[in-house]
Amino acid sequence: TNREKQRKILVKNTITLTKGLKQLGYQINSKTHIIPIVIGNEKTAMNFGRFLLKKGVFAQPIRYPTVPKNKARLRISVTAWLSKKNIDDALDIFEQAQKKFKI
């Protein structure tokens, strides 16, 4: 069915993005399509999220009081609609952000 096909694509996209982020050195512990990246400092997480958004990647900053102080993070939601190019482009942008914010 189409639903099953979409589910398989979602799983593949999640694995591809997770593997790529880990190769960049991000600590990823998620096994689902919702991937948190702990940044720590709230202001850094907000600036990191803003940087990504300007480059075309949406990663929702999550900060205190939703999470403990200094455990701010970005939450990425992977979808089945992402192409391999979308994921590769996003990984390039995450690499730029990592260098800029020294994460």
A tleap script that builds the chain and sets N, CA, C and O, in Angstrom:
source leaprc.protein.ff14SB
mol = sequence {
  NTHR ASN ARG GLU LYS GLN ARG LYS ILE LEU
  VAL LYS ASN THR ILE THR LEU THR LYS GLY
  LEU LYS GLN LEU GLY TYR GLN ILE ASN SER
  LYS THR HIE ILE ILE PRO ILE VAL ILE GLY
  ASN GLU LYS THR ALA MET ASN PHE GLY ARG
  PHE LEU LEU LYS LYS GLY VAL PHE ALA GLN
  PRO ILE ARG TYR PRO THR VAL PRO LYS ASN
  LYS ALA ARG LEU ARG ILE SER VAL THR ALA
  TRP LEU SER LYS LYS ASN ILE ASP ASP ALA
  LEU ASP ILE PHE GLU GLN ALA GLN LYS LYS
  PHE LYS CILE
}
set mol.1.N position { 0.842 -1.201 0.000 }
set mol.1.CA position { 0.000 0.000 0.000 }
set mol.1.C position { 0.878 1.252 0.000 }
set mol.1.O position { 2.073 1.196 0.290 }
set mol.2.N position { 0.266 2.352 -0.325 }
set mol.2.CA position { 0.991 3.617 -0.338 }
set mol.2.C position { 1.491 3.981 1.053 }
set mol.2.O position { 2.590 4.510 1.215 }
set mol.3.N position { 0.659 3.686 2.062 }
set mol.3.CA position { 1.030 3.989 3.445 }
set mol.3.C position { 2.287 3.228 3.865 }
set mol.3.O position { 3.174 3.781 4.516 }
set mol.4.N position { 2.347 1.966 3.488 }
set mol.4.CA position { 3.507 1.125 3.810 }
set mol.4.C position { 4.750 1.636 3.078 }
set mol.4.O position { 5.846 1.653 3.637 }
set mol.5.N position { 4.567 2.048 1.829 }
set mol.5.CA position { 5.671 2.599 1.042 }
set mol.5.C position { 6.219 3.865 1.722 }
set mol.5.O position { 7.432 4.039 1.838 }
set mol.6.N position { 5.323 4.735 2.164 }
set mol.6.CA position { 5.726 5.973 2.847 }
set mol.6.C position { 6.455 5.663 4.157 }
set mol.6.O position { 7.436 6.323 4.497 }
set mol.7.N position { 5.971 4.656 4.886 }
set mol.7.CA position { 6.605 4.268 6.145 }
set mol.7.C position { 8.042 3.809 5.896 }
set mol.7.O position { 8.953 4.167 6.642 }
set mol.8.N position { 8.233 3.019 4.846 }
set mol.8.CA position { 9.576 2.527 4.520 }
set mol.8.C position { 10.507 3.679 4.146 }
set mol.8.O position { 11.677 3.688 4.529 }
set mol.9.N position { 9.987 4.642 3.403 }
set mol.9.CA position { 10.785 5.811 3.028 }
set mol.9.C position { 11.147 6.614 4.281 }
set mol.9.O position { 12.275 7.088 4.413 }
set mol.10.N position { 10.196 6.761 5.192 }
set mol.10.CA position { 10.451 7.487 6.440 }
set mol.10.C position { 11.574 6.813 7.237 }
set mol.10.O position { 12.481 7.484 7.728 }
set mol.11.N position { 11.506 5.506 7.360 }
set mol.11.CA position { 12.539 4.765 8.092 }
set mol.11.C position { 13.899 4.971 7.419 }
set mol.11.O position { 14.895 5.231 8.095 }
set mol.12.N position { 13.938 4.855 6.101 }
set mol.12.CA position { 15.189 5.030 5.346 }
set mol.12.C position { 15.733 6.454 5.552 }
set mol.12.O position { 16.926 6.628 5.804 }
set mol.13.N position { 14.878 7.455 5.448 }
set mol.13.CA position { 15.309 8.845 5.627 }
set mol.13.C position { 15.842 9.083 7.035 }
set mol.13.O position { 16.844 9.773 7.222 }
set mol.14.N position { 15.166 8.509 8.015 }
set mol.14.CA position { 15.588 8.664 9.412 }
set mol.14.C position { 16.974 8.062 9.617 }
set mol.14.O position { 17.836 8.676 10.246 }
set mol.15.N position { 17.184 6.866 9.088 }
set mol.15.CA position { 18.477 6.194 9.218 }
set mol.15.C position { 19.570 7.007 8.515 }
set mol.15.O position { 20.658 7.186 9.061 }
set mol.16.N position { 19.285 7.493 7.316 }
set mol.16.CA position { 20.269 8.259 6.544 }
set mol.16.C position { 20.672 9.534 7.280 }
set mol.16.O position { 21.860 9.838 7.389 }
set mol.17.N position { 19.696 10.276 7.782 }
set mol.17.CA position { 20.000 11.529 8.479 }
set mol.17.C position { 20.722 11.253 9.798 }
set mol.17.O position { 21.702 11.925 10.121 }
set mol.18.N position { 20.248 10.278 10.552 }
set mol.18.CA position { 20.880 9.934 11.833 }
set mol.18.C position { 22.335 9.531 11.628 }
set mol.18.O position { 23.222 9.997 12.342 }
set mol.19.N position { 22.576 8.659 10.644 }
set mol.19.CA position { 23.935 8.197 10.362 }
set mol.19.C position { 24.829 9.378 9.972 }
set mol.19.O position { 25.967 9.479 10.432 }
set mol.20.N position { 24.315 10.260 9.130 }
set mol.20.CA position { 25.083 11.426 8.697 }
set mol.20.C position { 25.421 12.364 9.843 }
set mol.20.O position { 26.541 12.866 9.930 }
set mol.21.N position { 24.458 12.600 10.720 }
set mol.21.CA position { 24.699 13.467 11.883 }
set mol.21.C position { 25.744 12.847 12.811 }
set mol.21.O position { 26.613 13.546 13.334 }
set mol.22.N position { 25.654 11.538 13.010 }
set mol.22.CA position { 26.643 10.848 13.857 }
set mol.22.C position { 28.038 10.951 13.247 }
set mol.22.O position { 29.019 11.144 13.965 }
set mol.23.N position { 28.128 10.822 11.921 }
set mol.23.CA position { 29.429 10.925 11.250 }
set mol.23.C position { 30.027 12.323 11.428 }
set mol.23.O position { 31.247 12.484 11.451 }
set mol.24.N position { 29.158 13.330 11.553 }
set mol.24.CA position { 29.637 14.699 11.794 }
set mol.24.C position { 30.068 14.893 13.251 }
set mol.24.O position { 30.705 15.889 13.596 }
set mol.25.N position { 29.706 13.919 14.103 }
set mol.25.CA position { 30.102 14.002 15.507 }
set mol.25.C position { 28.994 14.393 16.460 }
set mol.25.O position { 29.229 14.568 17.655 }
set mol.26.N position { 27.774 14.532 15.932 }
set mol.26.CA position { 26.641 14.837 16.815 }
set mol.26.C position { 26.292 13.588 17.622 }
set mol.26.O position { 26.358 12.466 17.119 }
set mol.27.N position { 25.922 13.808 18.879 }
set mol.27.CA position { 25.505 12.699 19.742 }
set mol.27.C position { 24.010 12.473 19.517 }
set mol.27.O position { 23.180 13.265 19.964 }
set mol.28.N position { 23.683 11.407 18.834 }
set mol.28.CA position { 22.283 11.111 18.508 }
set mol.28.C position { 21.912 9.800 19.185 }
set mol.28.O position { 22.558 8.774 18.971 }
set mol.29.N position { 20.860 9.843 20.009 }
set mol.29.CA position { 20.417 8.631 20.704 }
set mol.29.C position { 19.015 8.205 20.301 }
set mol.29.O position { 18.483 7.232 20.835 }
set mol.30.N position { 18.416 8.924 19.364 }
set mol.30.CA position { 17.041 8.649 18.967 }
set mol.30.C position { 16.970 7.494 17.981 }
set mol.30.O position { 17.832 7.341 17.115 }
set mol.31.N position { 15.935 6.692 18.126 }
set mol.31.CA position { 15.682 5.610 17.183 }
set mol.31.C position { 14.418 5.912 16.369 }
set mol.31.O position { 13.960 5.070 15.597 }
set mol.32.N position { 13.861 7.107 16.543 }
set mol.32.CA position { 12.628 7.460 15.849 }
set mol.32.C position { 12.891 8.600 14.866 }
set mol.32.O position { 14.014 9.089 14.745 }
set mol.33.N position { 11.832 9.012 14.169 }
set mol.33.CA position { 11.947 10.090 13.182 }
set mol.33.C position { 12.031 11.471 13.848 }
set mol.33.O position { 12.227 12.474 13.161 }
set mol.34.N position { 11.888 11.529 15.155 }
set mol.34.CA position { 12.075 12.786 15.882 }
set mol.34.C position { 13.449 12.715 16.542 }
set mol.34.O position { 13.680 11.923 17.455 }
set mol.35.N position { 14.352 13.564 16.056 }
set mol.35.CA position { 15.750 13.488 16.475 }
set mol.35.C position { 16.133 14.735 17.274 }
set mol.35.O position { 16.186 15.833 16.719 }
set mol.36.N position { 16.402 14.572 18.581 }
set mol.36.CA position { 16.871 15.722 19.355 }
set mol.36.C position { 18.397 15.835 19.285 }
set mol.36.O position { 19.113 14.836 19.343 }
set mol.37.N position { 18.870 17.068 19.158 }
set mol.37.CA position { 20.307 17.341 19.228 }
set mol.37.C position { 20.510 18.287 20.403 }
set mol.37.O position { 20.119 19.452 20.344 }
set mol.38.N position { 21.123 17.781 21.473 }
set mol.38.CA position { 21.330 18.605 22.665 }
set mol.38.C position { 22.450 19.606 22.380 }
set mol.38.O position { 23.558 19.230 21.997 }
set mol.39.N position { 22.138 20.885 22.576 }
set mol.39.CA position { 23.093 21.970 22.367 }
set mol.39.C position { 23.627 22.450 23.717 }
set mol.39.O position { 24.811 22.758 23.856 }
set mol.40.N position { 22.740 22.506 24.703 }
set mol.40.CA position { 23.135 22.954 26.044 }
set mol.40.C position { 22.597 24.342 26.334 }
set mol.40.O position { 21.483 24.496 26.835 }
set mol.41.N position { 23.391 25.344 26.017 }
set mol.41.CA position { 23.040 26.736 26.292 }
set mol.41.C position { 21.800 27.158 25.499 }
set mol.41.O position { 21.707 26.905 24.298 }
set mol.42.N position { 20.852 27.801 26.179 }
set mol.42.CA position { 19.593 28.207 25.547 }
set mol.42.C position { 19.811 29.188 24.395 }
set mol.42.O position { 19.235 29.028 23.318 }
set mol.43.N position { 20.640 30.197 24.626 }
set mol.43.CA position { 20.879 31.218 23.602 }
set mol.43.C position { 21.557 30.594 22.376 }
set mol.43.O position { 21.207 30.907 21.237 }
set mol.44.N position { 22.516 29.722 22.618 }
set mol.44.CA position { 23.196 29.045 21.511 }
set mol.44.C position { 22.200 28.206 20.716 }
set mol.44.O position { 22.234 28.197 19.486 }
set mol.45.N position { 21.318 27.506 21.415 }
set mol.45.CA position { 20.319 26.673 20.735 }
set mol.45.C position { 19.407 27.531 19.856 }
set mol.45.O position { 19.082 27.142 18.735 }
set mol.46.N position { 18.995 28.690 20.358 }
set mol.46.CA position { 18.135 29.594 19.580 }
set mol.46.C position { 18.883 30.108 18.349 }
set mol.46.O position { 18.330 30.124 17.249 }
set mol.47.N position { 20.133 30.526 18.531 }
set mol.47.CA position { 20.935 31.036 17.410 }
set mol.47.C position { 21.235 29.933 16.392 }
set mol.47.O position { 21.237 30.171 15.184 }
set mol.48.N position { 21.485 28.745 16.892 }
set mol.48.CA position { 21.749 27.582 16.049 }
set mol.48.C position { 20.512 27.315 15.177 }
set mol.48.O position { 20.616 27.149 13.962 }
set mol.49.N position { 19.342 27.278 15.826 }
set mol.49.CA position { 18.086 27.053 15.102 }
set mol.49.C position { 17.826 28.131 14.057 }
set mol.49.O position { 17.374 27.834 12.951 }
set mol.50.N position { 18.110 29.382 14.409 }
set mol.50.CA position { 17.924 30.511 13.484 }
set mol.50.C position { 18.854 30.374 12.273 }
set mol.50.O position { 18.446 30.598 11.133 }
set mol.51.N position { 20.113 30.000 12.542 }
set mol.51.CA position { 21.092 29.797 11.475 }
set mol.51.C position { 20.594 28.720 10.499 }
set mol.51.O position { 20.615 28.910 9.283 }
set mol.52.N position { 20.147 27.588 11.058 }
set mol.52.CA position { 19.648 26.499 10.214 }
set mol.52.C position { 18.471 26.964 9.366 }
set mol.52.O position { 18.413 26.683 8.169 }
set mol.53.N position { 17.533 27.676 9.988 }
set mol.53.CA position { 16.329 28.130 9.293 }
set mol.53.C position { 16.677 29.060 8.136 }
set mol.53.O position { 16.096 28.956 7.056 }
set mol.54.N position { 17.621 29.964 8.360 }
set mol.54.CA position { 18.057 30.874 7.280 }
set mol.54.C position { 18.612 30.097 6.098 }
set mol.54.O position { 18.531 30.547 4.955 }
set mol.55.N position { 19.178 28.926 6.379 }
set mol.55.CA position { 19.765 28.088 5.326 }
set mol.55.C position { 18.755 27.078 4.760 }
set mol.55.O position { 19.083 26.301 3.864 }
set mol.56.N position { 17.528 27.097 5.292 }
set mol.56.CA position { 16.487 26.233 4.756 }
set mol.56.C position { 16.216 24.947 5.508 }
set mol.56.O position { 15.511 24.072 5.005 }
set mol.57.N position { 16.772 24.817 6.718 }
set mol.57.CA position { 16.538 23.616 7.531 }
set mol.57.C position { 15.758 24.020 8.778 }
set mol.57.O position { 16.196 24.886 9.536 }
set mol.58.N position { 14.594 23.389 8.990 }
set mol.58.CA position { 13.819 23.696 10.185 }
set mol.58.C position { 14.108 22.666 11.266 }
set mol.58.O position { 13.837 21.477 11.100 }
set mol.59.N position { 14.662 23.141 12.373 }
set mol.59.CA position { 14.907 22.312 13.550 }
set mol.59.C position { 14.424 23.140 14.737 }
set mol.59.O position { 15.030 24.158 15.071 }
set mol.60.N position { 13.358 22.716 15.362 }
set mol.60.CA position { 12.707 23.471 16.431 }
set mol.60.C position { 13.595 23.555 17.677 }
set mol.60.O position { 13.928 22.524 18.260 }
set mol.61.N position { 13.987 24.777 18.099 }
set mol.61.CA position { 14.717 24.887 19.367 }
set mol.61.C position { 13.767 24.602 20.552 }
set mol.61.O position { 12.648 25.113 20.602 }
set mol.62.N position { 14.233 23.793 21.479 }
set mol.62.CA position { 13.469 23.449 22.684 }
set mol.62.C position { 14.338 23.877 23.863 }
set mol.62.O position { 15.502 23.489 23.961 }
set mol.63.N position { 13.766 24.675 24.749 }
set mol.63.CA position { 14.582 25.179 25.868 }
set mol.63.C position { 13.782 25.199 27.156 }
set mol.63.O position { 12.603 24.847 27.186 }
set mol.64.N position { 14.453 25.619 28.221 }
set mol.64.CA position { 13.829 25.721 29.529 }
set mol.64.C position { 12.590 26.602 29.410 }
set mol.64.O position { 12.666 27.641 28.754 }
set mol.65.N position { 11.463 26.248 30.003 }
set mol.65.CA position { 11.222 25.193 30.997 }
set mol.65.C position { 10.789 23.842 30.409 }
set mol.65.O position { 10.511 22.910 31.164 }
set mol.66.N position { 10.729 23.723 29.086 }
set mol.66.CA position { 10.330 22.446 28.488 }
set mol.66.C position { 11.352 21.356 28.791 }
set mol.66.O position { 10.995 20.198 29.008 }
set mol.67.N position { 12.624 21.740 28.803 }
set mol.67.CA position { 13.712 20.829 29.187 }
set mol.67.C position { 14.498 21.517 30.300 }
set mol.67.O position { 14.379 22.731 30.464 }
set mol.68.N position { 15.304 20.773 31.074 }
set mol.68.CA position { 16.075 21.403 32.158 }
set mol.68.C position { 17.004 22.507 31.640 }
set mol.68.O position { 17.406 22.498 30.476 }
set mol.69.N position { 17.337 23.449 32.515 }
set mol.69.CA position { 18.277 24.523 32.163 }
set mol.69.C position { 19.584 23.922 31.638 }
set mol.69.O position { 20.049 22.891 32.124 }
set mol.70.N position { 20.156 24.580 30.649 }
set mol.70.CA position { 21.403 24.144 30.001 }
set mol.70.C position { 21.321 22.767 29.344 }
set mol.70.O position { 22.334 22.096 29.148 }
set mol.71.N position { 20.097 22.360 29.007 }
set mol.71.CA position { 19.892 21.124 28.241 }
set mol.71.C position { 19.081 21.454 26.985 }
set mol.71.O position { 18.387 20.599 26.436 }
set mol.72.N position { 19.184 22.715 26.540 }
set mol.72.CA position { 18.451 23.139 25.354 }
set mol.72.C position { 18.849 22.266 24.174 }
set mol.72.O position { 19.979 21.785 24.083 }
set mol.73.N position { 17.905 22.076 23.287 }
set mol.73.CA position { 18.156 21.189 22.151 }
set mol.73.C position { 17.390 21.637 20.921 }
set mol.73.O position { 16.515 22.499 20.990 }
set mol.74.N position { 17.731 21.045 19.818 }
set mol.74.CA position { 16.993 21.229 18.585 }
set mol.74.C position { 16.270 19.930 18.313 }
set mol.74.O position { 16.813 18.845 18.519 }
set mol.75.N position { 15.044 20.051 17.850 }
set mol.75.CA position { 14.282 18.842 17.537 }
set mol.75.C position { 14.037 18.814 16.030 }
set mol.75.O position { 13.407 19.712 15.470 }
set mol.76.N position { 14.540 17.780 15.399 }
set mol.76.CA position { 14.367 17.585 13.967 }
set mol.76.C position { 13.272 16.545 13.776 }
set mol.76.O position { 13.282 15.500 14.427 }
set mol.77.N position { 12.338 16.826 12.892 }
set mol.77.CA position { 11.304 15.848 12.542 }
set mol.77.C position { 11.524 15.429 11.095 }
set mol.77.O position { 11.330 16.219 10.171 }
set mol.78.N position { 11.927 14.191 10.911 }
set mol.78.CA position { 12.176 13.661 9.572 }
set mol.78.C position { 10.836 13.278 8.948 }
set mol.78.O position { 9.943 12.789 9.640 }
set mol.79.N position { 10.698 13.500 7.647 }
set mol.79.CA position { 9.484 13.078 6.947 }
set mol.79.C position { 9.847 12.176 5.767 }
set mol.79.O position { 11.005 12.085 5.360 }
set mol.80.N position { 8.831 11.519 5.238 }
set mol.80.CA position { 9.016 10.667 4.063 }
set mol.80.C position { 9.166 11.514 2.799 }
set mol.80.O position { 9.563 11.000 1.753 }
set mol.81.N position { 8.854 12.792 2.889 }
set mol.81.CA position { 8.878 13.664 1.704 }
set mol.81.C position { 10.280 14.182 1.391 }
set mol.81.O position { 10.477 14.818 0.355 }
set mol.82.N position { 11.246 13.928 2.251 }
set mol.82.CA position { 12.611 14.412 2.010 }
set mol.82.C position { 13.296 13.553 0.957 }
set mol.82.O position { 13.231 12.324 1.002 }
set mol.83.N position { 13.952 14.213 0.010 }
set mol.83.CA position { 14.733 13.481 -0.994 }
set mol.83.C position { 16.140 13.253 -0.435 }
set mol.83.O position { 16.521 13.832 0.583 }
set mol.84.N position { 16.897 12.403 -1.119 }
set mol.84.CA position { 18.292 12.169 -0.723 }
set mol.84.C position { 19.055 13.495 -0.782 }
set mol.84.O position { 19.893 13.767 0.078 }
set mol.85.N position { 18.770 14.315 -1.788 }
set mol.85.CA position { 19.422 15.615 -1.916 }
set mol.85.C position { 19.054 16.524 -0.744 }
set mol.85.O position { 19.916 17.226 -0.215 }
set mol.86.N position { 17.779 16.520 -0.332 }
set mol.86.CA position { 17.368 17.312 0.833 }
set mol.86.C position { 18.205 16.929 2.054 }
set mol.86.O position { 18.692 17.796 2.780 }
set mol.87.N position { 18.365 15.639 2.269 }
set mol.87.CA position { 19.104 15.151 3.436 }
set mol.87.C position { 20.582 15.521 3.322 }
set mol.87.O position { 21.184 15.980 4.292 }
set mol.88.N position { 21.164 15.323 2.143 }
set mol.88.CA position { 22.574 15.689 1.942 }
set mol.88.C position { 22.788 17.186 2.163 }
set mol.88.O position { 23.757 17.594 2.804 }
set mol.89.N position { 21.879 17.995 1.630 }
set mol.89.CA position { 21.970 19.450 1.813 }
set mol.89.C position { 21.865 19.809 3.293 }
set mol.89.O position { 22.618 20.648 3.789 }
set mol.90.N position { 20.931 19.171 3.991 }
set mol.90.CA position { 20.748 19.437 5.424 }
set mol.90.C position { 22.010 19.065 6.199 }
set mol.90.O position { 22.413 19.789 7.110 }
set mol.91.N position { 22.629 17.954 5.847 }
set mol.91.CA position { 23.854 17.538 6.539 }
set mol.91.C position { 24.979 18.548 6.309 }
set mol.91.O position { 25.759 18.830 7.219 }
set mol.92.N position { 25.063 19.090 5.096 }
set mol.92.CA position { 26.061 20.141 4.822 }
set mol.92.C position { 25.811 21.353 5.720 }
set mol.92.O position { 26.750 21.943 6.256 }
set mol.93.N position { 24.550 21.714 5.877 }
set mol.93.CA position { 24.188 22.874 6.700 }
set mol.93.C position { 24.461 22.585 8.173 }
set mol.93.O position { 24.920 23.466 8.901 }
set mol.94.N position { 24.182 21.359 8.621 }
set mol.94.CA position { 24.501 20.990 10.009 }
set mol.94.C position { 26.003 21.035 10.250 }
set mol.94.O position { 26.449 21.388 11.342 }
set mol.95.N position { 26.780 20.680 9.239 }
set mol.95.CA position { 28.237 20.752 9.370 }
set mol.95.C position { 28.688 22.214 9.492 }
set mol.95.O position { 29.549 22.529 10.313 }
set mol.96.N position { 28.112 23.102 8.681 }
set mol.96.CA position { 28.420 24.539 8.779 }
set mol.96.C position { 28.069 25.067 10.163 }
set mol.96.O position { 28.850 25.792 10.779 }
set mol.97.N position { 26.890 24.698 10.643 }
set mol.97.CA position { 26.417 25.167 11.954 }
set mol.97.C position { 27.327 24.661 13.066 }
set mol.97.O position { 27.639 25.385 14.011 }
set mol.98.N position { 27.747 23.408 12.934 }
set mol.98.CA position { 28.631 22.804 13.935 }
set mol.98.C position { 29.923 23.592 14.049 }
set mol.98.O position { 30.411 23.824 15.155 }
set mol.99.N position { 30.478 24.002 12.932 }
set mol.99.CA position { 31.725 24.780 12.928 }
set mol.99.C position { 31.471 26.180 13.486 }
set mol.99.O position { 32.256 26.690 14.284 }
set mol.100.N position { 30.368 26.793 13.058 }
set mol.100.CA position { 30.055 28.150 13.494 }
set mol.100.C position { 29.832 28.231 15.006 }
set mol.100.O position { 30.317 29.149 15.667 }
set mol.101.N position { 29.087 27.254 15.545 }
set mol.101.CA position { 28.723 27.286 16.972 }
set mol.101.C position { 29.612 26.402 17.838 }
set mol.101.O position { 29.410 26.309 19.049 }
set mol.102.N position { 30.594 25.755 17.221 }
set mol.102.CA position { 31.556 24.904 17.935 }
set mol.102.C position { 30.866 23.849 18.817 }
set mol.102.O position { 31.163 23.709 20.004 }
set mol.103.N position { 29.956 23.131 18.204 }
set mol.103.CA position { 29.198 22.084 18.900 }
set mol.103.C position { 29.856 20.741 18.636 }
set mol.103.O position { 29.384 19.715 19.126 }
savepdb mol mol.pdb
quit
